[in-house]
Amino acid sequence: MTERQPATRVMMMPRDTNPSGTIFGGVILSYLDQAGAESAHQAGAQRVVTVAMKEVVFHEPVFVGDLVSFYAEIVKKGRTSITVRVAVEASRRWNRNEIAKVTEAEVVYVNVNPEGHAVPLAGCPDGNMDGS
């Protein structure tokens, strides 16, 4: 059995905090989006835009010094779109073995050309895959 590898791993810094002293949710969302996009690229997308992020619920706070990992997996590939599930976990600064499940979301990306028009994913020239 192989250990799962994060698409992205980031140590949270003081610049990322809100007035309560925890990490802004928007910072986490930005990294979540980047991790999903990287997985979409590895699955055949060339240039993607984010069209939807399905239900993000934060279960645990993230603190300065936490090492946050973003685990991504492809859920669905359509002709021009790809859906990626991203799970977010924080290794606590005071004990790296303490893992907090922060949030997860499904993110839908559309593969686009330089002009921003949807184009088929690599390997889908005829559009005969499920989805859009």
Backbone torsions as a table, in degrees:
resi	resn	phi	psi	omega
1	MET	NA	131.2	180.0
2	THR	-95.8	147.5	178.2
3	GLU	-76.1	136.2	178.8
4	ARG	-69.1	145.9	-177.5
5	GLN	-113.2	137.4	178.4
6	PRO	-72.8	148.7	173.2
7	ALA	-71.5	-32.4	-179.7
8	THR	-149.1	145.9	175.0
9	ARG	-138.7	130.8	-174.2
10	VAL	-138.9	136.2	171.6
11	MET	-88.4	129.0	-178.1
12	MET	-79.4	136.9	-174.2
13	MET	-117.0	164.4	-178.4
14	PRO	-56.5	-31.7	-179.3
15	ARG	-62.9	-16.7	-175.8
16	ASP	-93.2	6.3	-173.4
17	THR	-89.1	156.1	172.6
18	ASN	-97.6	177.1	-179.0
19	PRO	-61.1	-18.5	178.0
20	SER	-84.1	-6.3	177.9
21	GLY	91.4	2.1	174.9
22	THR	-103.9	171.7	-176.3
23	ILE	-76.8	135.3	176.2
24	PHE	-55.0	136.2	175.3
25	GLY	-59.6	-34.9	-179.6
26	GLY	-64.0	-31.4	176.4
27	VAL	-65.7	-45.6	178.3
28	ILE	-61.6	-43.5	179.5
29	LEU	-61.2	-39.1	179.6
30	SER	-62.2	-47.2	178.0
31	TYR	-66.7	-36.8	177.3
32	LEU	-59.2	-45.7	179.4
33	ASP	-63.0	-42.6	179.1
34	GLN	-64.0	-42.0	179.7
35	ALA	-63.5	-42.2	178.3
36	GLY	-64.8	-41.3	179.6
37	ALA	-63.8	-39.4	178.1
38	GLU	-62.1	-41.4	177.6
39	SER	-65.9	-36.9	177.0
40	ALA	-62.7	-40.8	177.6
41	HIS	-63.3	-42.8	179.8
42	GLN	-65.3	-23.2	-179.0
43	ALA	-93.8	7.9	173.7
44	GLY	117.3	-5.5	177.1
45	ALA	-78.2	145.1	179.4
46	GLN	-96.3	-50.4	-178.4
47	ARG	-141.3	125.2	-175.7
48	VAL	-122.2	152.9	168.5
49	VAL	-121.6	146.5	178.8
50	THR	-85.2	125.7	179.4
51	VAL	-110.5	-20.5	178.7
52	ALA	-159.5	146.0	172.4
53	MET	-129.9	111.7	-172.5
54	LYS	-86.2	122.5	172.9
55	GLU	34.5	94.6	175.2
56	VAL	-102.7	118.7	177.6
57	VAL	-121.5	124.9	178.7
58	PHE	-87.9	122.0	-177.6
59	HIS	-97.2	-29.6	-177.7
60	GLU	-138.6	146.6	175.0
61	PRO	-74.4	161.7	174.7
62	VAL	-117.8	137.9	-175.0
63	PHE	-114.5	158.2	173.5
64	VAL	-55.3	132.8	-179.7
65	GLY	93.0	-14.8	175.5
66	ASP	-65.6	143.1	174.9
67	LEU	-98.9	111.2	-172.8
68	VAL	-101.9	127.5	-179.1
69	SER	-111.1	139.2	-178.7
70	PHE	-118.5	108.8	-177.3
71	TYR	-99.9	124.8	-175.2
72	ALA	-119.1	142.8	174.1
73	GLU	-143.6	142.5	178.8
74	ILE	-73.1	129.8	179.1
75	VAL	-100.7	-39.0	-174.8
76	LYS	-157.3	139.7	172.1
77	LYS	-120.1	126.6	173.7
78	GLY	-104.2	-160.3	179.5
79	ARG	-72.2	-46.3	-179.2
80	THR	-119.9	-8.3	-176.1
81	SER	-117.3	159.7	177.5
82	ILE	-144.8	135.0	179.8
83	THR	-110.4	130.7	-176.7
84	VAL	-125.1	131.3	173.1
85	ARG	-93.8	128.7	179.2
86	VAL	-121.0	122.4	175.9
87	ALA	-103.6	137.5	-176.1
88	VAL	-116.9	126.4	179.2
89	GLU	-130.7	143.4	178.7
90	ALA	-115.0	126.4	169.6
91	SER	-87.2	120.6	-173.4
92	ARG	-67.7	142.6	-177.8
93	ARG	-62.2	-31.8	-177.0
94	TRP	-85.0	-13.7	177.9
95	ASN	-162.6	100.0	-176.6
96	ARG	-60.4	-20.5	177.9
97	ASN	-79.8	-12.5	176.3
98	GLU	-86.3	114.1	-176.7
99	ILE	-110.0	126.2	176.5
100	ALA	-106.5	128.8	174.4
101	LYS	-82.1	108.7	-171.3
102	VAL	-83.1	-54.1	-178.2
103	THR	-168.8	176.1	169.8
104	GLU	-155.8	158.7	179.5
105	ALA	-157.9	154.4	168.4
106	GLU	-99.7	130.1	-178.9
107	VAL	-117.6	132.0	179.4
108	VAL	-105.8	126.7	178.5
109	TYR	-116.9	150.0	172.6
110	VAL	-117.8	133.7	177.1
111	ASN	-77.0	126.2	-177.1
112	VAL	-128.4	158.8	173.9
113	ASN	-86.9	177.3	-178.5
114	PRO	-59.2	-21.5	178.5
115	GLU	-87.5	-2.6	178.0
116	GLY	90.1	10.4	179.5
117	HIS	-92.9	139.9	-179.8
118	ALA	-60.6	136.0	178.1
119	VAL	-135.2	153.4	-179.4
120	PRO	-60.3	147.4	173.4
121	LEU	-67.8	156.5	175.8
122	ALA	-54.9	132.6	-179.1
123	GLY	86.2	5.5	-178.9
124	CYS	-127.2	44.6	-174.1
125	PRO	-64.0	-30.9	-176.2
126	ASP	-93.1	-5.2	177.3
127	GLY	73.6	21.8	-176.8
128	ASN	-92.4	23.4	175.3
129	MET	-98.9	166.4	179.6
130	ASP	-70.8	165.9	177.6
131	GLY	80.5	-163.3	-177.0
132	SER	-110.1	NA	NA
